[in-house]
Amino acid sequence: MSRPRLSALARRTLSALGRADRELHVTVVDDRRIRGLNTRYLGRRTPTDVLAFNLEGPGSSRLMGEVVISAQTAARQARRLGVPMALELDLLLVHGLLHLVGYDDSDRLEARLMHERERDLLSRGRRRALPSRLWRGLLPA
């Protein structure tokens, strides 16, 4: 995991989303910790790959929110898809950021729009195309 890479991706994504003036906390944890957060805040007693907490409130704080990513789940998903873990972490970070700006993947159509936006944001500035297997199960072929 590269903090500078994730930080640069967060800045680029915030800028692309029109939120360049905002701040974000990104925390990478293990499955035990994310399971505890998932249970506490969403009532789900299982680990998940990413959680996003909107921390915007009244006042002049620039803090937009926090994205919490499970490194263990990211590693499993990366292995299953045959992609580098760094790329899976990138995807999860962008996914969390999109939740913070209002995207919701609980509805099938909304999920498709969200995943298409993820692909667009992750593709920006890359020399090589993203592997199509990264979207396995997320977007139609």
N, C-alpha and C positions, 0 to 999 in steps of 0.2 A: 504494500500500500504506500502510495506516494502522496504525502500531504500537499506538497507544492502543486502536483498535477491536479488533485481534487480541488484545491483552492482556485487554481486558474480556470478549471472547468466551471466551477460555481460562479466565478466573476463573469465569464463569457455568457453563461446561461442567463444569469440575472440581467445582464445588459440586453440580450436578445429578447427577454421578456419585458423589457421596459422598466426594469427595477434596478438599474445600475447603482442607484443611490442607497440601496438597502444592504443590510448585513445579514449574514446567515451563519449559524453554528452547524457544523457537521461533526457527528460523533460516530465512530466505528466501534462496535461492541461485539461480544460473543452471543451465541444463541440463548444462553441462560439469561443474560441481561435483557435482550430484546423480547424474550418470552415474558419476562416480568412486566415490562412496559406494555406489551400487547394485552396482557391480562388486566393490568391496572386501568388502562385507558380505553380499551376496546372490548374488554370482557372475553377475549379469545385466549385460551390457555395453550397456545402453540407459538413456537418461534415464527417469525416472518422475516422477509428480506429487508424491508425498509418501512420506517414510520416517519411521518412528517407532522410536526407540531407548529401550528400557526401561533406566533407570539406577538403579533401586531396588536397594539392597543392604543388607547387615546394618549395623546402627548407627542413629544418630539423624538421618541426613540426611533432609531433607524433599523432596529432589529426586526427582521421579518419572521424568522422562525428557526426551528432546528430540524435537521434531517438526521435520523439515526439509522445506521446501516449495520446489519449483521455480517461480519466478515466470514463467519462459518457458513452461513446460508449462501452468501455470494460465491464462496469457493465451490460449494456443492453444485450450484447452478452453472457456474462457469465450466466445471468438469463435465456435467451432463450435456451442455451445449457444444463443448469443444472450443471454447473461446478463452482468451486470457482473462484471469481474474480482474486485472486492471480495467478491462473493458466492461465487465459485469458491474464493477463498482461504479464506473462512469454512468452506466445505464440506471442504476439504482439512485444515484445522486440526482440525475435529471428527473427521474420519475418522482422523487420526493419533492423537488422544486415545483414541478407541475401541480402536484397536490396543493402546495402552498398558494399557488395563484388561482386555484379554483377548479382544476381538472379533477374529474371523478371517474374512476374505472369500475364502479359497481354496476353500471349499465353497459350492455354489450356495445352499443353504438358509441357511447361516450368513451369506453375503453379503447375502441379502435381509433378515435380521434386523438386520444391521449398518446397512444403508442406511435401513431404517425408523426405527431409533434416531437416525441422523443427521438425518433429516427432523424427528423429534420435537424433538431438541435445537436445531436451527436455527430452528424455528418459534416457539419460546418467546420471548415479549416483542416479537415483531414486529407492527407495525400492519397490514401487508399480508401476504397469503399468499405463500409462496415460489412462483416460477414453476414450473409442472409440468415444463417443459423441462429444469430443473436435474437432474431424475432420469432423463432420457432414457438408456436403456441400463443404468440401475441398478435401477429398480423397474418392475414391470409397470404399464401404464396404468390 
